[in-house]
Amino acid sequence: MSDGLDAARGAGIGGGEGDAPDAGQGGQGGQRSNIVVRSVAAFGRFWWDFLIGDTPELFVATLVVIGLAEALRHERVLGIVVVLVAVVGCLGLSTWRGRKMKETE
């Protein structure tokens, strides 16, 4: 039977055969901390790519729209209008930017 460490190595998360732990860390504990560090780094890279990806302006626009909604939460009608205009404006700007980039290729 294989343990979780073998499964992590197979997925490219843990250290490979040439990755010996540092002399001061000791056997299994060093490998586990290496797996934790690599797993956290992979998790961070996944979320960066998922949220930011190829269009960081959409991520920033989302944060701006959420900020506007939060700032105008007590002004119901004004909040709805401002958030809708912001969303349409951000999507229009993103579409324009995408077309402009496509034309330059």
mmCIF file of the C-alpha atoms, coordinates in Angstrom:
data_MODEL
# 
_entry.id   MODEL 
# 
loop_
_atom_site.group_PDB 
_atom_site.id 
_atom_site.type_symbol 
_atom_site.label_atom_id 
_atom_site.label_alt_id 
_atom_site.label_comp_id 
_atom_site.label_asym_id 
_atom_site.label_entity_id 
_atom_site.label_seq_id 
_atom_site.pdbx_PDB_ins_code 
_atom_site.Cartn_x 
_atom_site.Cartn_y 
_atom_site.Cartn_z 
_atom_site.occupancy 
_atom_site.B_iso_or_equiv 
_atom_site.pdbx_formal_charge 
_atom_site.auth_seq_id 
_atom_site.auth_comp_id 
_atom_site.auth_asym_id 
_atom_site.auth_atom_id 
_atom_site.pdbx_PDB_model_num 
ATOM 1   C CA . MET A 1 1   ? 0.000   0.000  0.000   1.00 0.00 ? 1   MET A CA 1 
ATOM 2   C CA . SER A 1 2   ? 1.162   3.533  -0.618  1.00 0.00 ? 2   SER A CA 1 
ATOM 3   C CA . ASP A 1 3   ? 0.861   6.288  1.917   1.00 0.00 ? 3   ASP A CA 1 
ATOM 4   C CA . GLY A 1 4   ? -0.149  9.915  1.358   1.00 0.00 ? 4   GLY A CA 1 
ATOM 5   C CA . LEU A 1 5   ? 3.484   10.913 0.858   1.00 0.00 ? 5   LEU A CA 1 
ATOM 6   C CA . ASP A 1 6   ? 3.817   8.617  -2.167  1.00 0.00 ? 6   ASP A CA 1 
ATOM 7   C CA . ALA A 1 7   ? 0.597   10.049 -3.622  1.00 0.00 ? 7   ALA A CA 1 
ATOM 8   C CA . ALA A 1 8   ? 1.909   13.591 -3.117  1.00 0.00 ? 8   ALA A CA 1 
ATOM 9   C CA . ARG A 1 9   ? 5.162   12.706 -4.869  1.00 0.00 ? 9   ARG A CA 1 
ATOM 10  C CA . GLY A 1 10  ? 3.259   11.208 -7.786  1.00 0.00 ? 10  GLY A CA 1 
ATOM 11  C CA . ALA A 1 11  ? 1.288   14.432 -8.154  1.00 0.00 ? 11  ALA A CA 1 
ATOM 12  C CA . GLY A 1 12  ? 4.496   16.464 -8.258  1.00 0.00 ? 12  GLY A CA 1 
ATOM 13  C CA . ILE A 1 13  ? 3.844   18.040 -4.878  1.00 0.00 ? 13  ILE A CA 1 
ATOM 14  C CA . GLY A 1 14  ? 6.486   16.433 -2.713  1.00 0.00 ? 14  GLY A CA 1 
ATOM 15  C CA . GLY A 1 15  ? 10.195  16.078 -3.187  1.00 0.00 ? 15  GLY A CA 1 
ATOM 16  C CA . GLY A 1 16  ? 11.498  13.744 -5.851  1.00 0.00 ? 16  GLY A CA 1 
ATOM 17  C CA . GLU A 1 17  ? 14.233  11.164 -5.474  1.00 0.00 ? 17  GLU A CA 1 
ATOM 18  C CA . GLY A 1 18  ? 16.995  13.754 -5.559  1.00 0.00 ? 18  GLY A CA 1 
ATOM 19  C CA . ASP A 1 19  ? 15.384  15.963 -2.925  1.00 0.00 ? 19  ASP A CA 1 
ATOM 20  C CA . ALA A 1 20  ? 17.042  14.956 0.318   1.00 0.00 ? 20  ALA A CA 1 
ATOM 21  C CA . PRO A 1 21  ? 16.133  16.958 3.406   1.00 0.00 ? 21  PRO A CA 1 
ATOM 22  C CA . ASP A 1 22  ? 18.679  19.395 4.784   1.00 0.00 ? 22  ASP A CA 1 
ATOM 23  C CA . ALA A 1 23  ? 21.172  17.938 7.225   1.00 0.00 ? 23  ALA A CA 1 
ATOM 24  C CA . GLY A 1 24  ? 19.699  19.855 10.151  1.00 0.00 ? 24  GLY A CA 1 
ATOM 25  C CA . GLN A 1 25  ? 16.092  18.827 9.539   1.00 0.00 ? 25  GLN A CA 1 
ATOM 26  C CA . GLY A 1 26  ? 16.165  15.100 10.047  1.00 0.00 ? 26  GLY A CA 1 
ATOM 27  C CA . GLY A 1 27  ? 14.504  12.402 7.914   1.00 0.00 ? 27  GLY A CA 1 
ATOM 28  C CA . GLN A 1 28  ? 10.727  12.384 7.634   1.00 0.00 ? 28  GLN A CA 1 
ATOM 29  C CA . GLY A 1 29  ? 10.088  15.769 9.264   1.00 0.00 ? 29  GLY A CA 1 
ATOM 30  C CA . GLY A 1 30  ? 12.106  17.591 6.602   1.00 0.00 ? 30  GLY A CA 1 
ATOM 31  C CA . GLN A 1 31  ? 10.191  15.902 3.790   1.00 0.00 ? 31  GLN A CA 1 
ATOM 32  C CA . ARG A 1 32  ? 6.864   16.762 5.369   1.00 0.00 ? 32  ARG A CA 1 
ATOM 33  C CA . SER A 1 33  ? 7.766   20.430 5.787   1.00 0.00 ? 33  SER A CA 1 
ATOM 34  C CA . ASN A 1 34  ? 8.954   20.461 2.168   1.00 0.00 ? 34  ASN A CA 1 
ATOM 35  C CA . ILE A 1 35  ? 5.594   19.045 1.080   1.00 0.00 ? 35  ILE A CA 1 
ATOM 36  C CA . VAL A 1 36  ? 3.738   21.652 3.126   1.00 0.00 ? 36  VAL A CA 1 
ATOM 37  C CA . VAL A 1 37  ? 5.741   24.517 1.626   1.00 0.00 ? 37  VAL A CA 1 
ATOM 38  C CA . ARG A 1 38  ? 5.297   23.216 -1.913  1.00 0.00 ? 38  ARG A CA 1 
ATOM 39  C CA . SER A 1 39  ? 1.586   22.581 -1.349  1.00 0.00 ? 39  SER A CA 1 
ATOM 40  C CA . VAL A 1 40  ? 1.017   26.099 -0.013  1.00 0.00 ? 40  VAL A CA 1 
ATOM 41  C CA . ALA A 1 41  ? 2.974   27.562 -2.940  1.00 0.00 ? 41  ALA A CA 1 
ATOM 42  C CA . ALA A 1 42  ? 0.968   25.495 -5.444  1.00 0.00 ? 42  ALA A CA 1 
ATOM 43  C CA . PHE A 1 43  ? -2.280  26.560 -3.761  1.00 0.00 ? 43  PHE A CA 1 
ATOM 44  C CA . GLY A 1 44  ? -1.248  30.204 -3.992  1.00 0.00 ? 44  GLY A CA 1 
ATOM 45  C CA . ARG A 1 45  ? -0.256  29.861 -7.645  1.00 0.00 ? 45  ARG A CA 1 
ATOM 46  C CA . PHE A 1 46  ? -3.616  28.220 -8.412  1.00 0.00 ? 46  PHE A CA 1 
ATOM 47  C CA . TRP A 1 47  ? -5.609  31.043 -6.840  1.00 0.00 ? 47  TRP A CA 1 
ATOM 48  C CA . TRP A 1 48  ? -3.413  33.719 -8.463  1.00 0.00 ? 48  TRP A CA 1 
ATOM 49  C CA . ASP A 1 49  ? -3.953  32.132 -11.877 1.00 0.00 ? 49  ASP A CA 1 
ATOM 50  C CA . PHE A 1 50  ? -7.659  31.556 -11.198 1.00 0.00 ? 50  PHE A CA 1 
ATOM 51  C CA . LEU A 1 51  ? -8.420  35.085 -9.954  1.00 0.00 ? 51  LEU A CA 1 
ATOM 52  C CA . ILE A 1 52  ? -5.913  37.170 -11.898 1.00 0.00 ? 52  ILE A CA 1 
ATOM 53  C CA . GLY A 1 53  ? -5.113  34.973 -14.896 1.00 0.00 ? 53  GLY A CA 1 
ATOM 54  C CA . ASP A 1 54  ? -4.796  36.754 -18.239 1.00 0.00 ? 54  ASP A CA 1 
ATOM 55  C CA . THR A 1 55  ? -7.055  39.674 -17.365 1.00 0.00 ? 55  THR A CA 1 
ATOM 56  C CA . PRO A 1 56  ? -6.013  41.404 -14.149 1.00 0.00 ? 56  PRO A CA 1 
ATOM 57  C CA . GLU A 1 57  ? -8.243  44.358 -15.009 1.00 0.00 ? 57  GLU A CA 1 
ATOM 58  C CA . LEU A 1 58  ? -11.327 42.208 -14.442 1.00 0.00 ? 58  LEU A CA 1 
ATOM 59  C CA . PHE A 1 59  ? -10.054 41.279 -10.981 1.00 0.00 ? 59  PHE A CA 1 
ATOM 60  C CA . VAL A 1 60  ? -9.448  44.931 -10.135 1.00 0.00 ? 60  VAL A CA 1 
ATOM 61  C CA . ALA A 1 61  ? -12.836 45.878 -11.590 1.00 0.00 ? 61  ALA A CA 1 
ATOM 62  C CA . THR A 1 62  ? -14.491 43.230 -9.420  1.00 0.00 ? 62  THR A CA 1 
ATOM 63  C CA . LEU A 1 63  ? -12.841 44.667 -6.332  1.00 0.00 ? 63  LEU A CA 1 
ATOM 64  C CA . VAL A 1 64  ? -13.945 48.176 -7.326  1.00 0.00 ? 64  VAL A CA 1 
ATOM 65  C CA . VAL A 1 65  ? -17.552 47.074 -7.897  1.00 0.00 ? 65  VAL A CA 1 
ATOM 66  C CA . ILE A 1 66  ? -17.624 45.236 -4.562  1.00 0.00 ? 66  ILE A CA 1 
ATOM 67  C CA . GLY A 1 67  ? -16.164 48.335 -2.879  1.00 0.00 ? 67  GLY A CA 1 
ATOM 68  C CA . LEU A 1 68  ? -18.819 50.539 -4.466  1.00 0.00 ? 68  LEU A CA 1 
ATOM 69  C CA . ALA A 1 69  ? -21.558 48.158 -3.399  1.00 0.00 ? 69  ALA A CA 1 
ATOM 70  C CA . GLU A 1 70  ? -20.224 48.152 0.154   1.00 0.00 ? 70  GLU A CA 1 
ATOM 71  C CA . ALA A 1 71  ? -19.889 51.948 0.246   1.00 0.00 ? 71  ALA A CA 1 
ATOM 72  C CA . LEU A 1 72  ? -23.435 52.440 -1.073  1.00 0.00 ? 72  LEU A CA 1 
ATOM 73  C CA . ARG A 1 73  ? -25.121 49.665 0.902   1.00 0.00 ? 73  ARG A CA 1 
ATOM 74  C CA . HIS A 1 74  ? -27.386 52.116 2.748   1.00 0.00 ? 74  HIS A CA 1 
ATOM 75  C CA . GLU A 1 75  ? -28.400 53.974 -0.424  1.00 0.00 ? 75  GLU A CA 1 
ATOM 76  C CA . ARG A 1 76  ? -30.403 51.241 -2.143  1.00 0.00 ? 76  ARG A CA 1 
ATOM 77  C CA . VAL A 1 77  ? -31.478 52.921 -5.391  1.00 0.00 ? 77  VAL A CA 1 
ATOM 78  C CA . LEU A 1 78  ? -28.256 54.881 -5.876  1.00 0.00 ? 78  LEU A CA 1 
ATOM 79  C CA . GLY A 1 79  ? -26.250 51.740 -5.088  1.00 0.00 ? 79  GLY A CA 1 
ATOM 80  C CA . ILE A 1 80  ? -28.091 49.684 -7.678  1.00 0.00 ? 80  ILE A CA 1 
ATOM 81  C CA . VAL A 1 81  ? -27.622 52.329 -10.377 1.00 0.00 ? 81  VAL A CA 1 
ATOM 82  C CA . VAL A 1 82  ? -23.938 52.949 -9.591  1.00 0.00 ? 82  VAL A CA 1 
ATOM 83  C CA . VAL A 1 83  ? -23.085 49.245 -9.395  1.00 0.00 ? 83  VAL A CA 1 
ATOM 84  C CA . LEU A 1 84  ? -24.877 48.496 -12.683 1.00 0.00 ? 84  LEU A CA 1 
ATOM 85  C CA . VAL A 1 85  ? -23.140 51.378 -14.457 1.00 0.00 ? 85  VAL A CA 1 
ATOM 86  C CA . ALA A 1 86  ? -19.785 50.276 -13.015 1.00 0.00 ? 86  ALA A CA 1 
ATOM 87  C CA . VAL A 1 87  ? -20.271 46.668 -14.142 1.00 0.00 ? 87  VAL A CA 1 
ATOM 88  C CA . VAL A 1 88  ? -21.359 47.638 -17.655 1.00 0.00 ? 88  VAL A CA 1 
ATOM 89  C CA . GLY A 1 89  ? -18.519 50.149 -17.896 1.00 0.00 ? 89  GLY A CA 1 
ATOM 90  C CA . CYS A 1 90  ? -15.899 47.639 -16.707 1.00 0.00 ? 90  CYS A CA 1 
ATOM 91  C CA . LEU A 1 91  ? -17.120 44.956 -19.090 1.00 0.00 ? 91  LEU A CA 1 
ATOM 92  C CA . GLY A 1 92  ? -17.245 47.430 -21.981 1.00 0.00 ? 92  GLY A CA 1 
ATOM 93  C CA . LEU A 1 93  ? -13.725 48.640 -21.206 1.00 0.00 ? 93  LEU A CA 1 
ATOM 94  C CA . SER A 1 94  ? -12.454 45.065 -21.001 1.00 0.00 ? 94  SER A CA 1 
ATOM 95  C CA . THR A 1 95  ? -14.099 44.182 -24.329 1.00 0.00 ? 95  THR A CA 1 
ATOM 96  C CA . TRP A 1 96  ? -12.634 47.288 -25.976 1.00 0.00 ? 96  TRP A CA 1 
ATOM 97  C CA . ARG A 1 97  ? -9.187  46.459 -24.600 1.00 0.00 ? 97  ARG A CA 1 
ATOM 98  C CA . GLY A 1 98  ? -9.456  42.865 -25.848 1.00 0.00 ? 98  GLY A CA 1 
ATOM 99  C CA . ARG A 1 99  ? -10.436 43.969 -29.342 1.00 0.00 ? 99  ARG A CA 1 
ATOM 100 C CA . LYS A 1 100 ? -7.651  46.526 -29.402 1.00 0.00 ? 100 LYS A CA 1 
ATOM 101 C CA . MET A 1 101 ? -5.107  43.873 -28.424 1.00 0.00 ? 101 MET A CA 1 
ATOM 102 C CA . LYS A 1 102 ? -6.507  41.494 -31.057 1.00 0.00 ? 102 LYS A CA 1 
ATOM 103 C CA . GLU A 1 103 ? -6.137  44.118 -33.791 1.00 0.00 ? 103 GLU A CA 1 
ATOM 104 C CA . THR A 1 104 ? -2.462  44.688 -32.977 1.00 0.00 ? 104 THR A CA 1 
ATOM 105 C CA . GLU A 1 105 ? -1.604  41.013 -33.439 1.00 0.00 ? 105 GLU A CA 1 
# 
